[in-house]
Amino acid sequence: MLDGLDLLLILGGAGAGFVNTVAGGGSALTLPLLMLTGLDARDANATNRIAVVLQGASGAWTFHQRGMRPWQETWRILPASLLGAAIGAGLATVMPPLALERLFGVVFLSLAVVMIGRPTWIIPAVPEGEAQPTWRGHLAFFGIGLYGGLFQAGVGIALLIVIVRSLHVDLVRATAVKVALVLIYTLVALAIFAWRGHLDWHRGLVLAAGSAVGSVVGVRMALRSGAKFIRVMVTLALLAASARTLGLF
């Protein structure tokens, strides 16, 4: 039977799945929730990936069913991202939990400042013509994979920017590529966390149940409206999470 904390995780997972699918930053909701249930930052960081995998699978499948099939673009940028994610996840398993929690606070606050500032590169114009990622693009995807393996939180925002600029696709297709890419590299990170014993399967699966529902809703909204409408929600989530992980409440 589900208790109050389980219900909270389901609701938080639904919100995070929605936000993660259309933009990024949903882990700003789920990481503090997992820590609220008693996990330290390192185990919360690992357990959160269970939900990320399920929401990614449901999001990718929904995009696929609706005719948005970004697999060709995804394979082009996958190797560099996978390598970075494996290294990042390995680093995350050895960092002290309190240090990781404070780093989360800095990351969340930085992302919130970026969203509030609303620079033009948050939703960049689509460059003209088809493109293959250059060595700089592959380096950027390696760096994003490294960050995603280590932190995950907010990685979708950076991915959207780099995908649009590297592959010359519109924001909705970039969202589909992002969902597929995050799903694949998170499977690698999840395997590393499982090997090191940092997963709480009960909390992770409860969170994942909510996130899968939120992801499907997010895909439908992204296909209909784009991603601009989610900016305020992401910003508020980031501000709240940064305050929590920096120890302000």
DRENRO-15166 format. One line per 2 residues: number of its first residue (from 0); their letters; for each residue z, x, y of N, C-alpha, C, CB. Coordinates in Angstrom, 3 decimals. Glycine has a CB too. Layout:
NUM	A	Z X Y Z X Y Z X Y Z X Y ~ ...
//
This chain:
0	ML	0.000 0.846 -1.201 0.000 0.000 0.000 0.000 0.877 1.245 1.228 -0.955 0.009 ~ -0.756 0.452 2.255 -0.854 1.230 3.479 0.381 1.029 4.342 -2.111 0.850 4.256
2	DG	0.892 2.127 4.928 2.004 2.010 5.861 1.478 2.107 7.292 3.070 3.105 5.591 ~ 2.406 2.119 8.250 2.008 2.124 9.654 1.193 3.344 10.044 3.219 2.045 10.521
4	LD	1.574 4.512 9.525 0.831 5.731 9.849 -0.578 5.690 9.265 1.577 6.964 9.330 ~ -0.718 5.100 8.070 -2.047 4.969 7.478 -2.940 4.084 8.344 -1.946 4.395 6.056
6	LL	-2.394 2.972 8.821 -3.175 2.084 9.688 -3.577 2.795 10.974 -2.377 0.813 10.016 ~ -2.659 3.602 11.514 -2.967 4.372 12.716 -4.104 5.355 12.446 -1.717 5.123 13.211
8	LI	-4.076 5.990 11.276 -5.136 6.927 10.914 -6.476 6.216 10.739 -4.768 7.669 9.631 ~ -6.461 5.013 10.184 -7.706 4.260 10.017 -8.308 3.920 11.375 -7.458 2.971 9.206
10	LG	-7.469 3.424 12.296 -7.961 3.073 13.630 -8.446 4.306 14.380 -6.866 2.368 14.436 ~ -7.658 5.384 14.308 -8.074 6.620 14.959 -9.349 7.174 14.359 -6.979 7.651 14.870
12	GA	-9.476 7.064 13.031 -10.689 7.524 12.370 -11.907 6.737 12.800 -10.531 7.437 10.880 ~ -11.757 5.420 12.963 -12.882 4.597 13.410 -13.342 5.013 14.806 -12.494 3.110 13.404
14	GA	-12.379 5.224 15.697 -12.736 5.676 17.043 -13.397 7.035 17.032 -11.511 5.718 17.923 ~ -12.876 7.941 16.214 -13.435 9.289 16.145 -14.821 9.291 15.528 -12.517 10.200 15.351
16	GF	-15.039 8.478 14.493 -16.356 8.403 13.879 -17.400 7.911 14.847 -16.320 7.509 12.674 ~ -17.030 6.939 15.659 -17.929 6.409 16.685 -18.269 7.483 17.708 -17.297 5.194 17.381
18	VN	-17.237 8.133 18.247 -17.431 9.141 19.284 -18.195 10.346 18.744 -16.082 9.585 19.853 ~ -17.837 10.814 17.555 -18.497 11.986 16.980 -19.973 11.753 16.752 -17.841 12.371 15.680
20	TV	-20.340 10.544 16.363 -21.733 10.267 16.046 -22.603 10.250 17.293 -21.850 8.945 15.320 ~ -22.134 9.630 18.369 -22.985 9.488 19.543 -22.910 10.671 20.491 -22.622 8.247 20.279
22	AG	-21.869 11.478 20.407 -21.775 12.622 21.318 -21.034 13.762 20.644 -21.068 12.226 22.633 ~ -19.748 13.680 20.586 -18.897 14.722 20.019 -17.541 14.633 20.678 -19.517 16.137 20.207
24	GG	-16.546 15.249 20.073 -15.212 15.224 20.644 -14.274 14.276 19.935 -15.287 14.859 22.075 ~ -14.745 13.630 18.847 -13.885 12.696 18.137 -12.662 13.343 17.520 -14.661 12.012 17.077
26	SA	-12.752 14.629 17.209 -11.589 15.325 16.652 -10.454 15.436 17.657 -11.985 16.709 16.177 ~ -10.762 15.222 18.932 -9.705 15.163 19.937 -8.787 13.974 19.692 -10.306 15.083 21.341
28	LT	-9.282 12.961 18.980 -8.440 11.834 18.586 -7.713 12.110 17.275 -9.280 10.569 18.459 ~ -8.433 12.649 16.301 -7.880 12.729 14.950 -6.923 13.892 14.737 -8.989 12.830 13.968
30	LP	-7.161 15.025 15.376 -6.254 16.164 15.183 -4.831 15.855 15.649 -6.782 17.384 15.928 ~ -4.645 15.322 16.870 -3.277 14.954 17.264 -2.665 13.887 16.352 -3.270 14.454 18.701
32	LL	-3.495 12.941 15.868 -2.977 11.922 14.960 -2.480 12.541 13.654 -4.054 10.875 14.668 ~ -3.251 13.464 13.105 -2.834 14.122 11.868 -1.557 14.933 12.070 -3.950 15.028 11.348
34	ML	-1.434 15.593 13.222 -0.208 16.344 13.508 0.969 15.400 13.715 -0.395 17.234 14.749 ~ 0.693 14.214 14.263 1.739 13.212 14.442 2.305 12.754 13.096 1.194 12.011 15.220
36	TG	1.489 12.789 12.051 1.958 12.373 10.722 2.729 13.469 10.002 0.783 11.945 9.871 ~ 2.846 14.649 10.609 3.665 15.701 10.022 2.936 16.951 9.589 4.363 15.167 8.880
38	LD	1.611 16.983 9.712 0.868 18.187 9.341 0.941 19.218 10.460 -0.602 17.845 9.023 ~ 0.976 20.506 10.102 0.868 21.522 11.143 -0.600 21.644 11.564 1.425 22.897 10.647
40	AR	-0.853 22.415 12.619 -2.195 22.473 13.196 -3.224 22.992 12.200 -2.193 23.350 14.435 ~ -2.835 23.965 11.373 -3.790 24.547 10.426 -4.186 23.532 9.356 -3.195 25.802 9.768
42	DA	-3.196 22.822 8.782 -3.513 21.830 7.756 -4.220 20.613 8.355 -2.239 21.391 7.034 ~ -3.850 20.236 9.585 -4.542 19.131 10.253 -6.002 19.491 10.505 -3.843 18.776 11.580
44	NA	-6.238 20.722 10.941 -7.598 21.197 11.190 -8.435 21.130 9.919 -7.576 22.632 11.734 ~ -7.843 21.510 8.789 -8.558 21.470 7.512 -8.758 20.037 7.028 -7.800 22.274 6.455
46	TN	-7.691 19.244 7.045 -7.745 17.875 6.531 -8.714 17.013 7.320 -6.363 17.248 6.558 ~ -8.834 17.279 8.609 -9.761 16.540 9.460 -11.195 16.620 8.943 -9.694 17.068 10.884
48	RI	-11.542 17.711 8.241 -12.929 17.889 7.775 -13.306 16.880 6.690 -13.125 19.311 7.242 ~ -12.320 16.320 5.981 -12.631 15.281 4.989 -13.285 14.093 5.688 -11.345 14.830 4.228
50	AV	-12.689 13.684 6.810 -13.247 12.570 7.574 -14.588 12.942 8.192 -12.272 12.133 8.663 ~ -14.711 14.184 8.668 -15.971 14.624 9.278 -17.115 14.544 8.269 -15.838 16.065 9.819
52	VL	-16.846 14.935 7.023 -17.881 14.871 5.984 -18.295 13.428 5.716 -17.381 15.526 4.684 ~ -17.323 12.524 5.575 -17.668 11.142 5.246 -18.377 10.457 6.407 -16.414 10.358 4.865
54	QG	-17.911 10.700 7.630 -18.587 10.071 8.761 -19.978 10.657 8.948 -17.763 10.240 10.043 ~ -20.128 11.953 8.640 -21.453 12.558 8.716 -22.399 11.978 7.687 -21.357 14.052 8.534
56	AS	-21.898 11.764 6.465 -22.735 11.187 5.411 -23.159 9.767 5.764 -21.990 11.194 4.071 ~ -22.219 8.957 6.248 -22.560 7.575 6.596 -23.478 7.529 7.809 -21.290 6.762 6.869
58	GA	-23.256 8.424 8.774 -24.121 8.468 9.948 -25.527 8.918 9.604 -23.535 9.383 10.991 ~ -25.643 9.968 8.796 -26.964 10.472 8.408 -27.730 9.425 7.600 -26.827 11.773 7.593
60	WT	-27.029 8.733 6.706 -27.680 7.705 5.903 -28.161 6.549 6.771 -26.729 7.191 4.828 ~ -27.353 6.159 7.759 -27.753 5.066 8.645 -28.956 5.463 9.481 -26.592 4.657 9.554
62	FH	-28.965 6.685 10.023 -30.149 7.169 10.736 -31.370 7.126 9.812 -29.919 8.612 11.268 ~ -31.213 7.604 8.580 -32.318 7.655 7.616 -32.865 6.253 7.345 -31.855 8.309 6.297
64	QR	-31.960 5.299 7.138 -32.382 3.929 6.859 -33.143 3.315 8.028 -31.178 3.072 6.524 ~ -32.812 3.732 9.232 -33.441 3.171 10.423 -34.646 3.989 10.887 -32.427 3.077 11.542
66	GM	-35.138 4.851 10.016 -36.379 5.560 10.306 -36.235 6.853 11.069 -37.259 4.689 11.052 ~ -35.015 7.273 11.358 -34.785 8.529 12.076 -34.409 9.583 11.040 -33.657 8.376 13.179
68	RP	-35.407 10.382 10.628 -35.211 11.336 9.530 -35.448 12.755 10.037 -36.161 11.016 8.338 ~ -34.374 13.424 10.460 -34.508 14.707 11.157 -34.412 15.928 10.251 -33.464 14.807 12.211
70	WQ	-34.739 15.769 8.964 -34.466 16.850 8.021 -35.303 18.089 8.298 -34.714 16.378 6.610 ~ -36.547 17.908 8.755 -37.390 19.070 9.024 -36.769 19.962 10.095 -38.790 18.625 9.457
72	ET	-36.290 19.352 11.190 -35.645 20.128 12.248 -34.336 20.751 11.760 -35.382 19.242 13.471 ~ -33.599 19.996 10.946 -32.300 20.486 10.469 -32.455 21.746 9.627 -31.587 19.401 9.655
74	WR	-33.441 21.772 8.721 -33.605 22.955 7.859 -33.904 24.204 8.675 -34.726 22.724 6.842 ~ -34.580 24.043 9.818 -34.945 25.207 10.638 -33.723 25.927 11.194 -35.847 24.776 11.784
76	IL	-32.683 25.178 11.485 -31.523 25.770 12.161 -30.309 25.883 11.243 -31.160 24.945 13.385 ~ -30.487 25.515 9.969 -29.352 25.470 9.052 -28.789 26.839 8.675 -29.753 24.755 7.814
78	PA	-29.608 27.857 8.329 -29.031 29.118 7.831 -28.040 29.770 8.786 -30.130 30.092 7.542 ~ -28.414 29.886 10.063 -27.514 30.516 11.033 -26.237 29.708 11.197 -28.210 30.675 12.389
80	SL	-26.362 28.380 11.216 -25.187 27.523 11.379 -24.254 27.621 10.177 -25.614 26.071 11.588 ~ -24.824 27.663 8.969 -24.005 27.773 7.759 -23.222 29.077 7.726 -24.880 27.667 6.517
82	LG	-23.886 30.170 8.074 -23.208 31.468 8.075 -22.047 31.465 9.058 -24.194 32.595 8.424 ~ -22.283 30.960 10.268 -21.221 30.897 11.266 -20.065 30.023 10.824 -21.767 30.389 12.570
84	AA	-20.373 28.862 10.213 -19.318 27.941 9.786 -18.444 28.549 8.698 -19.926 26.638 9.289 ~ -19.052 29.279 7.769 -18.275 29.904 6.696 -17.306 30.940 7.256 -19.210 30.558 5.668
86	IG	-17.775 31.740 8.206 -16.904 32.745 8.823 -15.793 32.067 9.626 -17.724 33.689 9.736 ~ -16.150 31.031 10.396 -15.160 30.328 11.206 -14.084 29.668 10.370 -15.833 29.296 12.058
88	AG	-14.473 29.023 9.267 -13.483 28.378 8.400 -12.552 29.408 7.773 -14.180 27.564 7.301 ~ -13.105 30.558 7.400 -12.258 31.620 6.858 -11.220 32.081 7.863 -13.105 32.797 6.422
90	LA	-11.628 32.218 9.126 -10.686 32.613 10.177 -9.607 31.553 10.376 -11.429 32.859 11.498 ~ -9.997 30.276 10.300 -9.044 29.186 10.531 -7.936 29.158 9.488 -9.768 27.854 10.537
92	TV	-8.208 29.652 8.277 -7.187 29.617 7.224 -6.111 30.686 7.403 -7.841 29.785 5.872 ~ -6.351 31.670 8.259 -5.378 32.757 8.413 -4.695 32.752 9.780 -6.062 34.091 8.198
94	MP	-5.129 31.879 10.698 -4.492 31.832 12.011 -3.139 31.139 11.930 -5.395 31.114 13.021 ~ -2.109 31.627 12.646 -0.807 30.945 12.685 -0.956 29.530 13.242 0.202 31.748 13.539
96	PL	-0.293 28.527 12.647 -0.464 27.140 13.081 -0.190 26.903 14.561 0.427 26.263 12.282 ~ 0.894 27.489 15.112 1.208 27.247 16.514 0.144 27.842 17.424 2.577 27.825 16.859
98	AL	-0.336 29.024 17.093 -1.402 29.636 17.887 -2.653 28.770 17.850 -1.719 31.052 17.374 ~ -2.960 28.217 16.680 -4.126 27.351 16.552 -3.955 26.082 17.377 -4.369 26.998 15.086
100	ER	-2.736 25.530 17.382 -2.477 24.316 18.157 -2.672 24.569 19.645 -1.058 23.804 17.893 ~ -2.173 25.698 20.150 -2.345 26.010 21.571 -3.816 26.266 21.907 -1.496 27.235 21.956
102	LF	-4.532 26.893 20.989 -5.963 27.099 21.209 -6.701 25.769 21.271 -6.554 27.977 20.102 ~ -6.291 24.816 20.436 -6.871 23.481 20.516 -6.684 22.900 21.915 -6.241 22.555 19.464
104	GV	-5.486 23.070 22.469 -5.222 22.552 23.802 -6.160 23.128 24.839 -3.805 22.834 24.193 ~ -6.389 24.434 24.777 -7.303 25.091 25.718 -8.729 24.575 25.528 -7.263 26.626 25.535
106	VF	-9.149 24.443 24.269 -10.500 23.952 23.979 -10.683 22.534 24.507 -10.776 23.992 22.465 ~ -9.725 21.641 24.212 -9.835 20.256 24.651 -9.874 20.159 26.174 -8.672 19.434 24.102
108	LS	-9.003 20.917 26.843 -8.959 20.868 28.298 -10.261 21.383 28.896 -7.776 21.681 28.825 ~ -10.805 22.453 28.333 -12.066 23.004 28.830 -13.201 21.995 28.686 -12.416 24.297 28.083
110	LA	-13.242 21.318 27.540 -14.284 20.317 27.328 -14.134 19.143 28.290 -14.250 19.817 25.888 ~ -12.886 18.748 28.565 -12.656 17.654 29.504 -13.130 18.024 30.901 -11.175 17.277 29.535
112	VV	-12.856 19.252 31.323 -13.304 19.710 32.644 -14.825 19.683 32.727 -12.779 21.134 32.935 ~ -15.473 20.118 31.657 -16.939 20.101 31.622 -17.464 18.676 31.745 -17.459 20.745 30.324
114	MI	-16.854 17.743 31.018 -17.318 16.362 31.062 -17.080 15.722 32.424 -16.629 15.549 29.986 ~ -15.921 16.027 33.038 -15.616 15.469 34.357 -16.576 16.025 35.399 -14.158 15.774 34.757
116	GR	-16.855 17.344 35.302 -17.776 17.967 36.245 -19.184 17.441 36.139 -17.788 19.436 36.044 ~ -19.539 16.941 34.968 -20.836 16.318 34.715 -22.009 17.198 35.148 -20.910 14.989 35.428
118	PT	-22.055 18.439 34.647 -23.202 19.275 34.970 -24.470 18.714 34.338 -22.967 20.714 34.502 ~ -25.616 19.059 34.901 -26.873 18.481 34.432 -27.190 18.874 33.000 -28.006 18.902 35.334
120	WI	-26.649 20.019 32.516 -26.996 20.434 31.162 -26.228 19.692 30.088 -26.763 21.893 31.010 ~ -25.297 18.793 30.471 -24.645 17.972 29.449 -25.668 17.051 28.787 -23.490 17.143 30.067
122	IP	-26.559 16.456 29.595 -27.641 15.648 29.047 -28.930 16.207 29.636 -27.459 14.104 29.376 ~ -29.449 17.295 29.079 -30.571 17.988 29.687 -31.871 17.225 29.534 -30.715 19.354 29.091
124	AV	-32.798 17.507 30.436 -34.135 16.969 30.299 -34.799 17.606 29.079 -34.969 17.218 31.584 ~ -35.657 16.842 28.426 -36.325 17.358 27.235 -37.470 18.268 27.654 -36.842 16.202 26.342
126	PE	-37.476 19.549 27.241 -38.601 20.420 27.557 -39.876 19.896 26.910 -38.318 21.857 27.097 ~ -41.018 20.249 27.489 -42.292 19.757 26.985 -42.758 20.570 25.787 -43.345 19.791 28.085
128	GE	-43.464 19.888 24.856 -44.070 20.570 23.724 -43.095 20.823 22.590 -44.657 21.864 24.171 ~ -43.652 20.968 21.372 -42.817 21.288 20.226 -42.351 22.737 20.298 -43.577 21.033 18.918
130	AQ	-41.265 23.025 19.613 -40.726 24.386 19.678 -40.097 24.772 18.351 -39.692 24.510 20.810 ~ -40.158 26.065 18.061 -39.394 26.665 16.980 -38.248 27.437 17.625 -40.292 27.597 16.075
132	PT	-37.046 27.402 17.045 -35.938 28.145 17.650 -36.227 29.640 17.689 -34.644 27.886 16.882 ~ -35.960 30.273 18.820 -36.122 31.713 18.976 -34.906 32.425 18.385 -36.311 32.091 20.472
134	WR	-34.917 33.763 18.451 -33.749 34.497 17.948 -32.518 34.151 18.770 -34.000 36.020 17.980 ~ -32.725 33.864 20.068 -31.587 33.439 20.890 -31.068 32.081 20.416 -31.988 33.370 22.386
136	GH	-32.000 31.201 20.049 -31.586 29.906 19.531 -30.799 30.032 18.241 -32.789 29.029 19.309 ~ -31.286 30.880 17.325 -30.560 31.085 16.068 -29.180 31.696 16.326 -31.373 31.992 15.121
138	LA	-29.109 32.594 17.310 -27.814 33.178 17.665 -26.876 32.099 18.202 -27.991 34.304 18.709 ~ -27.430 31.184 19.011 -26.617 30.086 19.536 -26.125 29.185 18.405 -27.422 29.263 20.558
140	FF	-26.994 28.898 17.437 -26.578 28.055 16.313 -25.552 28.762 15.432 -27.792 27.651 15.476 ~ -25.661 30.086 15.300 -24.630 30.837 14.584 -23.288 30.701 15.303 -25.027 32.328 14.457
142	GI	-23.302 30.872 16.635 -22.070 30.761 17.410 -21.457 29.377 17.325 -22.332 31.109 18.850 ~ -22.305 28.350 17.370 -21.801 26.984 17.270 -21.250 26.721 15.871 -22.910 25.973 17.607
144	GL	-21.930 27.255 14.842 -21.410 27.126 13.485 -20.062 27.805 13.332 -22.393 27.706 12.490 ~ -19.924 28.997 13.936 -18.650 29.721 13.910 -17.550 28.889 14.557 -18.781 31.080 14.629
146	YG	-17.848 28.345 15.726 -16.889 27.489 16.426 -16.579 26.243 15.596 -17.434 27.086 17.812 ~ -17.627 25.630 15.015 -17.420 24.426 14.221 -16.576 24.679 12.990 -18.739 23.847 13.813
148	GL	-16.795 25.813 12.327 -15.977 26.147 11.171 -14.534 26.408 11.541 -16.541 27.346 10.471 ~ -14.329 27.001 12.714 -12.981 27.345 13.163 -12.248 26.147 13.742 -13.041 28.451 14.191
150	FQ	-12.899 25.409 14.653 -12.232 24.330 15.386 -12.775 22.935 15.087 -12.343 24.587 16.849 ~ -14.086 22.772 15.042 -14.794 21.506 14.897 -14.751 20.666 16.173 -14.208 20.719 13.746
152	AG	-13.595 20.543 16.805 -13.429 19.645 17.947 -14.406 19.983 19.067 -11.996 19.709 18.469 ~ -15.211 18.999 19.471 -16.133 19.181 20.584 -17.427 19.873 20.237 -15.471 19.935 21.638
154	VG	-17.617 20.231 18.970 -18.821 20.981 18.607 -20.086 20.156 18.817 -18.738 21.439 17.154 ~ -19.980 18.836 18.683 -21.163 17.992 18.835 -21.769 18.056 20.217 -20.822 16.579 18.516
156	IA	-20.929 18.216 21.238 -21.433 18.282 22.607 -22.300 19.516 22.785 -20.274 18.291 23.617 ~ -21.791 20.668 22.338 -22.564 21.905 22.432 -23.830 21.825 21.587 -21.715 23.100 21.993
158	LL	-23.732 21.230 20.410 -24.898 21.113 19.536 -26.004 20.289 20.181 -24.500 20.492 18.207 ~ -25.648 19.177 20.809 -26.661 18.350 21.462 -27.444 19.152 22.491 -26.011 17.136 22.127
160	IV	-26.723 19.925 23.293 -27.368 20.717 24.340 -28.338 21.723 23.738 -26.317 21.441 25.191 ~ -27.870 22.474 22.743 -28.690 23.542 22.160 -29.860 22.964 21.366 -27.832 24.443 21.254
162	IV	-29.652 21.859 20.664 -30.743 21.242 19.901 -31.854 20.770 20.825 -30.221 20.067 19.067 ~ -31.489 20.090 21.916 -32.505 19.620 22.863 -33.289 20.787 23.433 -31.857 18.819 23.997
164	RS	-32.589 21.832 23.835 -33.259 22.958 24.486 -34.032 23.830 23.497 -32.240 23.807 25.223 ~ -33.556 23.940 22.265 -34.218 24.814 21.290 -35.371 24.133 20.562 -33.214 25.305 20.282
166	LH	-35.206 22.850 20.245 -36.199 22.148 19.435 -37.079 21.206 20.237 -35.514 21.378 18.356 ~ -36.765 20.987 21.523 -37.554 20.126 22.405 -37.655 18.698 21.855 -38.958 20.713 22.597
168	VD	-36.517 18.145 21.477 -36.470 16.757 21.019 -35.635 15.947 22.004 -35.883 16.656 19.575 ~ -35.833 14.612 21.990 -35.056 13.782 22.904 -33.616 13.656 22.405 -35.702 12.384 23.053
170	LV	-32.778 13.055 23.247 -31.345 13.040 22.967 -30.998 12.239 21.717 -30.598 12.478 24.150 ~ -31.720 11.147 21.474 -31.416 10.339 20.291 -31.775 11.100 19.018 -32.174 8.996 20.342
172	RA	-32.950 11.746 18.999 -33.310 12.538 17.811 -32.378 13.740 17.669 -34.786 13.013 17.895 ~ -31.996 14.341 18.796 -31.040 15.448 18.740 -29.720 14.993 18.128 -30.801 16.025 20.144
174	TA	-29.317 13.761 18.409 -28.096 13.222 17.810 -28.232 13.118 16.295 -27.768 11.846 18.405 ~ -29.402 12.684 15.822 -29.636 12.599 14.379 -29.605 13.981 13.729 -30.979 11.918 14.098
176	VK	-30.217 14.978 14.380 -30.193 16.351 13.866 -28.759 16.864 13.821 -31.073 17.284 14.739 ~ -28.018 16.597 14.891 -26.623 17.045 14.963 -25.791 16.468 13.826 -26.007 16.653 16.304
178	VA	-25.948 15.178 13.561 -25.180 14.529 12.493 -25.483 15.175 11.144 -25.492 13.018 12.441 ~ -26.770 15.418 10.862 -27.156 16.033 9.587 -26.631 17.459 9.474 -28.679 16.026 9.432
180	LV	-26.746 18.227 10.560 -26.323 19.625 10.531 -24.811 19.746 10.336 -26.743 20.331 11.822 ~ -24.051 18.946 11.076 -22.590 18.994 10.962 -22.148 18.595 9.557 -21.932 18.070 12.008
182	LI	-22.819 17.591 8.978 -22.492 17.185 7.608 -22.629 18.361 6.643 -23.399 16.025 7.161 ~ -23.737 19.086 6.715 -24.004 20.140 5.732 -23.056 21.320 5.911 -25.455 20.615 5.843
184	YT	-22.885 21.799 7.171 -22.027 22.979 7.317 -20.552 22.639 7.116 -22.227 23.606 8.692 ~ -20.159 21.375 7.361 -18.763 21.000 7.135 -18.436 20.959 5.647 -18.467 19.642 7.774
186	LV	-19.418 20.667 4.810 -19.194 20.742 3.364 -18.796 22.156 2.946 -20.455 20.299 2.602 ~ -19.431 23.156 3.558 -19.084 24.550 3.269 -17.667 24.853 3.753 -20.097 25.515 3.933
188	AL	-17.358 24.442 4.991 -16.014 24.670 5.531 -14.956 23.962 4.688 -15.934 24.190 6.988 ~ -15.256 22.737 4.258 -14.302 21.969 3.453 -14.002 22.684 2.136 -14.846 20.554 3.174
190	AI	-15.019 23.257 1.521 -14.810 23.987 0.267 -13.882 25.183 0.475 -16.156 24.459 -0.310 ~ -14.034 25.869 1.606 -13.173 27.020 1.903 -11.734 26.569 2.121 -13.686 27.779 3.145
192	FA	-11.543 25.477 2.877 -10.189 24.962 3.115 -9.544 24.483 1.814 -10.226 23.813 4.139 ~ -10.333 23.841 0.943 -9.796 23.390 -0.345 -9.366 24.581 -1.190 -10.840 22.549 -1.105
194	WR	-10.172 25.618 -1.195 -9.864 26.835 -1.961 -8.558 27.468 -1.493 -11.009 27.851 -1.837 ~ -8.307 27.407 -0.170 -7.087 28.007 0.378 -5.893 27.052 0.376 -7.344 28.482 1.788
196	GH	-6.076 25.826 -0.104 -4.963 24.891 -0.269 -4.457 24.252 1.011 -3.845 25.585 -0.916 ~ -5.343 24.013 1.983 -4.910 23.460 3.268 -5.261 21.984 3.447 -5.522 24.251 4.386
198	LD	-5.683 21.304 2.387 -6.105 19.909 2.516 -5.006 18.951 2.063 -7.379 19.663 1.705 ~ -4.769 17.894 2.859 -3.934 16.769 2.447 -4.903 15.621 2.145 -2.859 16.372 3.570
200	WH	-5.176 15.410 0.868 -6.236 14.478 0.490 -5.902 13.034 0.851 -6.505 14.579 -0.992 ~ -4.633 12.642 0.737 -4.288 11.251 1.065 -4.574 10.961 2.535 -2.801 10.967 0.747
202	RG	-4.010 11.767 3.427 -4.242 11.545 4.852 -5.732 11.664 5.185 -3.425 12.545 5.690 ~ -6.384 12.649 4.599 -7.793 12.863 4.900 -8.676 11.703 4.481 -8.268 14.111 4.234
204	LV	-8.413 11.121 3.315 -9.241 10.018 2.834 -8.966 8.729 3.605 -9.002 9.793 1.344 ~ -7.707 8.512 3.988 -7.392 7.342 4.818 -8.107 7.452 6.162 -5.858 7.210 5.030
206	LA	-8.029 8.625 6.770 -8.730 8.862 8.033 -10.235 8.686 7.852 -8.420 10.273 8.568 ~ -10.755 9.183 6.743 -12.193 9.118 6.485 -12.687 7.685 6.340 -12.532 9.903 5.234
208	AG	-11.865 6.812 5.761 -12.270 5.418 5.590 -12.569 4.774 6.939 -11.178 4.626 4.854 ~ -11.692 5.020 7.911 -11.940 4.492 9.248 -13.120 5.157 9.920 -10.718 4.655 10.104
210	SA	-13.269 6.464 9.739 -14.324 7.199 10.436 -15.713 6.796 9.952 -14.129 8.695 10.251 ~ -15.841 6.438 8.679 -17.144 6.021 8.156 -17.624 4.749 8.847 -17.068 5.800 6.636
212	VG	-16.710 3.809 9.063 -17.059 2.570 9.762 -17.459 2.870 11.203 -15.880 1.573 9.729 ~ -16.658 3.689 11.881 -16.967 4.045 13.260 -18.289 4.767 13.390 -15.875 4.896 13.830
214	SV	-18.641 5.575 12.397 -19.890 6.318 12.433 -21.099 5.390 12.375 -19.940 7.308 11.286 ~ -21.051 4.388 11.509 -22.162 3.439 11.399 -22.356 2.688 12.712 -21.914 2.444 10.246
216	VG	-21.250 2.245 13.313 -21.333 1.561 14.609 -21.902 2.502 15.665 -19.941 1.042 15.047 ~ -21.472 3.771 15.635 -21.951 4.749 16.601 -23.440 4.986 16.497 -21.226 6.044 16.422
218	VR	-23.977 5.057 15.278 -25.422 5.238 15.102 -26.176 4.079 15.735 -25.782 5.357 13.605 ~ -25.724 2.864 15.486 -26.416 1.695 16.029 -26.392 1.703 17.550 -25.784 0.405 15.501
220	MA	-25.254 2.087 18.126 -25.157 2.154 19.584 -26.023 3.273 20.134 -23.705 2.354 20.018 ~ -26.054 4.427 19.448 -26.856 5.554 19.914 -28.332 5.215 19.898 -26.594 6.787 19.060
222	LR	-28.798 4.539 18.835 -30.203 4.173 18.743 -30.577 3.142 19.801 -30.518 3.636 17.353 ~ -29.619 2.305 20.186 -29.909 1.257 21.148 -29.753 1.730 22.592 -29.011 0.074 20.899
224	SG	-28.723 2.555 22.861 -28.357 2.836 24.247 -28.359 4.302 24.627 -27.027 2.284 24.516 ~ -28.522 5.224 23.695 -28.358 6.634 24.026 -26.885 6.994 24.050 -29.012 6.959 25.377
226	AK	-26.558 8.179 24.625 -25.192 8.692 24.523 -24.428 8.690 25.839 -25.223 10.078 23.982 ~ -25.056 8.289 26.935 -24.382 8.409 28.226 -23.129 7.541 28.307 -25.334 8.036 29.343
228	FI	-23.180 6.384 27.653 -22.083 5.425 27.805 -20.761 5.934 27.245 -22.443 4.129 27.130 ~ -20.800 6.964 26.427 -19.586 7.421 25.758 -18.835 8.481 26.553 -19.927 7.963 24.398
230	RV	-19.391 8.957 27.672 -18.816 10.097 28.380 -17.378 9.849 28.818 -19.661 10.432 29.584 ~ -17.078 8.666 29.346 -15.728 8.374 29.825 -14.729 8.377 28.666 -15.698 7.017 30.550
232	MV	-15.118 7.787 27.538 -14.228 7.748 26.381 -13.917 9.151 25.873 -14.848 6.913 25.262 ~ -14.947 9.986 25.801 -14.748 11.356 25.337 -13.812 12.106 26.279 -16.096 12.090 25.224
234	TL	-14.018 11.948 27.582 -13.204 12.656 28.567 -11.736 12.266 28.451 -13.712 12.370 29.980 ~ -11.460 10.969 28.340 -10.075 10.511 28.210 -9.431 11.042 26.933 -10.017 8.982 28.227
236	AL	-10.188 11.037 25.842 -9.656 11.554 24.579 -9.331 13.037 24.687 -10.654 11.318 23.442 ~ -10.203 13.786 25.339 -9.986 15.222 25.488 -8.764 15.519 26.351 -11.221 15.880 26.093
238	LA	-8.585 14.781 27.444 -7.430 14.997 28.317 -6.126 14.702 27.578 -7.536 14.119 29.575 ~ -6.107 13.594 26.834 -4.897 13.243 26.090 -4.590 14.281 25.015 -5.046 11.856 25.453
240	AS	-5.620 14.718 24.311 -5.403 15.681 23.231 -4.977 17.040 23.761 -6.664 15.829 22.398 ~ -5.540 17.457 24.900 -5.156 18.756 25.463 -3.696 18.733 25.896 -6.062 19.125 26.659
242	AR	-3.256 17.626 26.499 -1.855 17.516 26.903 -0.928 17.569 25.686 -1.627 16.214 27.687 ~ -1.336 16.894 24.605 -0.502 16.871 23.392 -0.420 18.253 22.744 -1.059 15.853 22.380
244	TL	-1.536 18.924 22.575 -1.540 20.191 21.851 -1.007 21.349 22.694 -2.941 20.509 21.382 ~ -0.971 21.184 24.016 -0.354 22.196 24.873 1.146 21.971 25.019 -1.013 22.196 26.246
246	GL	1.662 20.929 24.358 3.099 20.691 24.341 3.621 19.941 25.546 3.808 21.976 24.235 ~ 2.743 19.222 26.271 3.183 18.499 27.463 3.886 17.195 27.106 1.996 18.213 28.371
248	F	3.652 16.665 25.912 4.410 15.491 25.441 4.425 15.476 23.927 3.800 14.168 25.989
//
